[in-house]
Amino acid sequence: MRDVEEPSKESEAELFDCLRRLGLIKISVEILKVTAIGRAISDLRKHNSKRIHHIVRTLIIKEAEEDTNYLIV
């Protein structure tokens, strides 16, 4: 039986795909604050997968580089 805390390769792939798609969407600062998307993404920085960790870092860098009206998460 598989350990519950160990994510499957499929769930990791799904998470990566969701994060990749999120990176394609322009999101306003207001939406980030209301939905707490930024906080959720930030929490994923500690993910065990190097692939997930890397895309999260990329999203955070994109967010920091955008202007104050719109951010790409």
Contacts in CASP RR format, 6 or more apart in sequence:
PFRMAT RR
TARGET T0000
AUTHOR 0000-0000-0000
METHOD contacts of the structure
MODEL  1
MRDVEEPSKESEAELFDCLRRLGLIKISVEILKVTAIGRAISDLRKHNSK
RIHHIVRTLIIKEAEEDTNYLIV
2 8 0 8 1.000
7 15 0 8 1.000
7 48 0 8 1.000
7 49 0 8 1.000
12 49 0 8 1.000
12 51 0 8 1.000
12 52 0 8 1.000
15 44 0 8 1.000
15 52 0 8 1.000
16 49 0 8 1.000
16 51 0 8 1.000
16 52 0 8 1.000
16 55 0 8 1.000
19 41 0 8 1.000
19 44 0 8 1.000
19 52 0 8 1.000
19 55 0 8 1.000
19 56 0 8 1.000
19 59 0 8 1.000
20 55 0 8 1.000
22 37 0 8 1.000
22 41 0 8 1.000
22 59 0 8 1.000
22 73 0 8 1.000
23 59 0 8 1.000
23 62 0 8 1.000
23 72 0 8 1.000
23 73 0 8 1.000
24 72 0 8 1.000
25 72 0 8 1.000
25 73 0 8 1.000
26 70 0 8 1.000
26 71 0 8 1.000
26 72 0 8 1.000
27 37 0 8 1.000
27 70 0 8 1.000
27 71 0 8 1.000
27 72 0 8 1.000
27 73 0 8 1.000
28 69 0 8 1.000
28 70 0 8 1.000
28 71 0 8 1.000
29 68 0 8 1.000
29 69 0 8 1.000
29 70 0 8 1.000
29 71 0 8 1.000
31 37 0 8 1.000
32 38 0 8 1.000
32 63 0 8 1.000
32 71 0 8 1.000
32 73 0 8 1.000
37 73 0 8 1.000
38 63 0 8 1.000
38 73 0 8 1.000
41 56 0 8 1.000
41 59 0 8 1.000
41 60 0 8 1.000
41 73 0 8 1.000
42 56 0 8 1.000
42 60 0 8 1.000
44 52 0 8 1.000
44 53 0 8 1.000
44 56 0 8 1.000
45 53 0 8 1.000
45 56 0 8 1.000
45 57 0 8 1.000
45 60 0 8 1.000
46 53 0 8 1.000
47 53 0 8 1.000
47 56 0 8 1.000
59 72 0 8 1.000
59 73 0 8 1.000
62 71 0 8 1.000
62 72 0 8 1.000
62 73 0 8 1.000
63 71 0 8 1.000
63 72 0 8 1.000
63 73 0 8 1.000
66 72 0 8 1.000
END
